[in-house]
Amino acid sequence: MTQETTRSAPRSPASQMQTRVEELPGELRLSRRTGHAGVAGLISVWQLGWTAGCVFVVWRTLQQPELTALLFAVPFVVAWFAGAWFLIYLLFARESLRITPTEIIYRSSALLPLKRQRVPLEEFQSVREYSTRTEGENPVTSWGIQLETRGEPIRFGDGLPQVERLRLSQLLRQYLPEREQIASTERPADESAHDRGRHPNRQIRFETLTPSTSPVPMPSDCRFQMHRDWDSLRFTRKGGTFFQMLGGLAVVTFLNLFWNGIVGVFVLELLNDFNWGLFFFLIPFELIGLAFVVAWFVVLLSPWFRETFIFTPHEIGWRWTVFGLGWKKRYPTQILGRLVLQETKKKTSPTEHPFTLCFVTPDNTEVVKFEGLTQGEARWIADQALGEYHEHWFGRRY
């Protein structure tokens, strides 16, 4: 695609650039298609044949409206909708990255909005490359550009060639001043040689946290709400948003209809003509179908999930609930030695929430850890907790 600029910038031949670059006064805009026209052509041929098959199956079902025919038709129809969505994504998927004097804005869409991130410029930390690698006999590695922030990272340009990634990274660094990140490269106390042997595809860094001299701000995309009582400090994280629930529900609904529709045909056949061989053969498939049903309800209820970290002078608690029902764990603070910020990086696929707050004893035994945090969330929670209870937990040891 062509490249449009209003001043000098890293250039490459227009025929090689997949990203459209626009430099405006004080602003940078990057945009690109993320679909694949060649694959879309192949899927279109498949979709035409599948459409003909679906029309025939639905017509037969309408002619003979029986339960067996209906169950047989369901997988064909839901697979058609899945293929149609995949084709739309391949044809119309786009992503854009916009750098303004005050914020970073990322959008991805495929006719419908898929993801949007807005990060204040002061929360940006650095530009780096990331990679994802498929597993198997012939693994495939894909590279992209990642903007590290105090919250969830912003990823752009997955699958871009190396030359273009380097040029775009250089251009982004001209607009984005880099800031200091977690610096220690030592391994945490709970990462033994045995653990490293069991998890060779991860890299772990850690930092011992102490009370800060200035308040740590809450990140703009923080998923926690803080509640302060006279004797406790609580941080509550809600489940997924309503739109995340709808996306997940679409996936598990497809799995339920496709899998259980096929299994249902055989179960109905078994009920009509019982056979012990078929009975035992279907058990694992029925269990998988039951797991899909449970997953459907889990995704449906996910917006009402609540995870709470509870800090008091004498104990640290963790609680998980849905509609007020759940379970809780408590850990005494008399045995605590220090609080560690741990970052875990997987070599095969990067995670958006790689940070963990880990409380350990003086002899480096793990007591409790809170996982799935961004760096900004972890540092903010630790700053609030240490500012309130540091001397209760650790005395003047550090």
PEFEN-V625817 format. One record per backbone hydrogen bond with DSSP energy under -1.0 kcal/mol. NH is the residue of the N-H (numbers start at 1). CO is the residue of the C=O. Records with the same first field share a line. If there is no record, write none. Layout:
NH: CO + CO
This chain:
4: 21
16: 13
17: 13
20: 31
22: 29
24: 27
27: 24
28: 99
29: 22
30: 97
31: 20
32: 95
34: 93
35: 93
40: 36
41: 37
42: 38
43: 39
44: 40
45: 41
46: 42
47: 43
48: 44
49: 45
50: 46
51: 47
52: 48
53: 49
54: 50
55: 51
56: 52
57: 53
58: 54
59: 55
60: 56
61: 57
62: 58
63: 59
64: 60
66: 64
70: 66
71: 67
72: 68
73: 69
74: 70
77: 73
78: 74
79: 75
80: 76
81: 77
82: 78
83: 79
84: 80
85: 81
86: 82
87: 83
88: 84
89: 85
90: 86
91: 87
92: 88
93: 89
94: 109
95: 32
96: 107
97: 30
98: 105
99: 28
100: 103
104: 119
105: 98
106: 117
107: 96
108: 115
109: 94
110: 112
112: 110
114: 108
115: 108
117: 106
119: 104
121: 102
123: 120
124: 121
125: 148
126: 148
128: 146
130: 144
132: 142
133: 348
134: 140
142: 132
144: 130
145: 156
146: 128
147: 154
148: 126
150: 123
154: 147
156: 145
159: 143
160: 157
165: 161
166: 162
167: 163
168: 164
169: 165
170: 166
171: 167
172: 168
173: 169
176: 172
179: 125
191: 188
192: 190
196: 192
197: 193
198: 194
199: 195
202: 199
203: 345
205: 343
207: 341
209: 339
222: 219
225: 236
227: 234
229: 232
233: 311
234: 227
235: 309
236: 225
237: 307
239: 305
245: 241
246: 242
247: 243
248: 244
249: 245
250: 246
251: 247
252: 248
253: 249
254: 250
255: 251
256: 252
257: 253
258: 254
259: 255
260: 256
261: 257
262: 258
263: 259
264: 260
265: 261
266: 262
267: 263
268: 264
269: 265
270: 266
271: 267
272: 268
273: 269
279: 275
280: 276
281: 277
282: 278
286: 282
287: 283
288: 284
289: 285
290: 286
291: 287
292: 288
293: 289
294: 290
295: 291
296: 292
297: 293
298: 294
299: 295
300: 296
301: 297
304: 301
305: 302
306: 321
307: 237
308: 319
309: 235
310: 317
311: 233
312: 315
316: 331
317: 310
318: 329
319: 308
320: 327
321: 306
322: 325
325: 322
327: 320
329: 318
331: 316
333: 314
336: 333
337: 360
338: 360
340: 358
341: 207
342: 356
343: 205
344: 354
345: 203
347: 201
355: 373
356: 342
357: 370
358: 340
359: 368
360: 338
361: 365
364: 361
367: 359
368: 359
370: 357
373: 355
376: 150
378: 374
379: 375
380: 376
381: 377
382: 378
383: 379
384: 380
385: 381
386: 382
387: 383
388: 384
389: 385
390: 386
393: 389
394: 390
395: 391
397: 394
